[in-house]
Amino acid sequence: MIKRVEFDEIKRIDLNYFPDNRGFFVETFNRRLLKTYNINDKFVQDNLSISLRKNTFRGFHFQIPPFEQSKLVNVISGSILDIFIDLRKDSETYQCYGSCELNSENGLLYIPKGFAHGFLTLKNDTIVSYKVDNYYDTQSERGIKFSDDFFSLDLSLSLDEIIISEKDKNLPLWVDISDEINF
């Protein structure tokens, strides 16, 4: 069984929220703020994911070198359980995973290169935005099946309750691709 761990490289970034009678204002990207967390990536692309229903799973996705990506995840509305798996062979936490609950009021999550990434929506109408520091490349895209027993993830849902794309349902098991992944 692969264990859940805390990662020094994964960073929760607290943001300053300014609420008033209309709602709130928040600055969601500031390079100087990221540098205080030792994040120096040059983000080049923004992605937006809209999930209409609770229990939608997206992932586990990653890109192989030379198109690997760091991600800066921001929940615009709704809530997610964000899950990341360390695929860096030289890491002490290789093949371990971690998770973090994110919503529109608790900041950003930074995930560096070398991690597979996925998330489960915890509310209907969840909107997730994330920046990446390398462009999408079709030939470098890879993934791991969300229900892979190797990682022993407990989403506290039956497979029938999870909404997932056909593409993600058909991702390979980690044992079938681990030898070819080298971060």
C-alpha positions in Angstrom: 0.0 0.0 0.0 1.3 3.5 -0.9 1.0 6.0 1.8 -0.4 9.5 2.0 2.3 12.1 3.0 2.8 15.8 3.4 5.1 17.3 0.8 7.4 20.2 1.3 7.2 21.0 -2.4 3.4 21.3 -2.5 2.5 24.7 -1.2 -0.9 26.1 0.0 -0.8 29.9 -0.6 -3.0 32.0 1.5 -4.5 35.0 -0.2 -5.9 38.3 1.2 -9.6 38.5 0.9 -11.4 41.8 1.2 -15.1 41.2 1.9 -17.9 43.8 1.8 -21.6 43.8 1.3 -21.2 42.9 -2.4 -19.1 39.8 -1.8 -15.3 40.0 -1.8 -12.2 41.0 -3.8 -9.1 38.9 -4.0 -5.8 39.2 -5.9 -5.4 35.6 -7.3 -2.0 36.0 -9.0 1.0 38.0 -7.9 4.5 37.0 -8.8 6.0 38.8 -5.8 3.7 36.8 -3.4 4.8 33.5 -5.1 8.4 34.4 -4.7 7.9 34.6 -0.9 6.9 30.9 -1.2 10.1 30.2 -3.3 7.9 29.7 -6.4 9.8 31.1 -9.4 7.9 29.3 -12.3 7.0 31.4 -15.3 3.4 30.5 -16.0 2.5 30.5 -19.7 -1.0 29.2 -19.9 -4.3 29.4 -18.0 -6.8 26.6 -18.0 -10.4 26.6 -16.8 -12.4 23.5 -15.7 -16.2 23.7 -15.1 -17.8 20.7 -13.5 -21.6 20.8 -13.2 -22.0 18.0 -10.7 -20.6 17.0 -7.3 -18.4 13.8 -7.4 -16.9 14.6 -10.8 -13.3 13.4 -11.0 -10.7 14.8 -13.4 -7.3 13.2 -13.6 -4.8 11.8 -12.9 -3.0 13.8 -15.5 0.6 14.9 -16.2 3.0 15.6 -19.0 6.4 14.0 -19.5 9.7 15.8 -20.1 10.5 18.1 -21.8 6.9 19.3 -21.5 6.3 18.6 -17.8 4.2 21.2 -16.0 4.0 22.9 -12.6 0.5 24.0 -11.7 -1.0 26.8 -9.7 -4.6 25.7 -8.8 -7.4 28.2 -7.9 -11.0 27.2 -7.1 -13.2 30.0 -8.5 -16.5 28.5 -7.1 -17.4 25.3 -5.4 -15.0 23.0 -3.7 -12.6 20.2 -4.6 -10.5 17.5 -3.1 -7.2 18.0 -4.9 -4.9 14.9 -5.1 -1.3 14.8 -6.2 1.0 11.8 -6.7 4.8 12.0 -6.6 6.2 10.4 -9.8 9.8 11.6 -9.3 11.9 8.5 -9.1 14.8 10.1 -7.1 12.4 11.5 -4.5 12.1 10.1 -1.0 8.3 10.3 -1.5 8.2 8.6 -4.9 4.8 7.0 -5.5 3.3 8.6 -2.4 0.3 10.9 -2.6 -1.2 13.8 -0.8 -4.5 15.7 -0.9 -5.9 19.1 0.0 -9.4 20.5 0.1 -9.7 23.7 -1.8 -12.6 26.2 -2.2 -13.0 29.7 -3.4 -12.0 31.2 -0.1 -8.9 29.3 1.1 -6.2 30.2 -1.4 -4.1 28.6 -4.1 -2.3 25.3 -4.4 1.1 25.0 -6.0 2.1 21.6 -7.5 5.6 21.3 -9.0 6.7 19.3 -12.0 6.9 15.6 -11.5 3.5 15.1 -9.9 0.3 13.5 -11.4 -2.7 15.7 -10.6 -6.4 15.1 -10.2 -9.4 16.4 -8.3 -12.8 15.4 -7.1 -15.6 18.0 -7.0 -17.3 18.3 -3.6 -20.1 20.6 -4.8 -22.2 21.2 -7.9 -21.1 23.9 -10.3 -17.4 23.9 -9.4 -15.1 26.1 -11.4 -11.3 25.5 -11.2 -8.7 27.7 -12.8 -5.1 26.7 -13.0 -1.9 28.1 -14.4 0.8 25.9 -15.9 4.4 26.8 -16.7 4.7 24.8 -19.9 2.4 24.6 -22.9 0.1 21.6 -23.4 1.7 19.0 -25.7 -0.5 16.1 -27.0 2.5 13.8 -27.5 3.7 14.3 -23.8 0.3 13.9 -22.2 0.0 10.9 -19.8 -2.3 9.8 -17.1 -3.0 7.2 -14.4 -6.4 5.5 -13.9 -8.2 7.2 -11.0 -9.2 3.9 -9.4 -5.7 2.3 -9.6 -5.4 0.0 -6.5 -1.7 0.6 -6.4 -2.2 4.0 -4.7 -5.0 2.8 -2.4 -6.8 6.1 -2.6 -10.0 6.3 -0.6 -12.5 8.8 -2.2 -15.2 7.5 0.1 -17.4 6.9 -2.9 -18.4 3.9 -4.9 -17.2 3.8 -8.5 -20.9 4.2 -9.6 -21.1 7.5 -7.7 -18.1 9.1 -9.5 -18.6 11.0 -12.7 -15.6 10.7 -15.0 -14.9 11.0 -18.7 -14.4 8.0 -20.9 -10.9 9.2 -21.6 -10.0 9.2 -17.9 -11.8 5.9 -17.3 -9.5 4.3 -19.8 -6.2 5.7 -18.5 -3.6 3.0 -17.8 -2.7 1.5 -14.5 0.5 2.8 -12.9 2.2 -0.6 -13.1 1.8 -0.6 -16.9 3.5 2.8 -17.4 5.8 3.4 -14.4 8.9 2.1 -16.2 8.6 4.6 -19.0 8.0 7.7 -16.7 11.2 9.5 -15.7 11.1 12.8 -14.0 
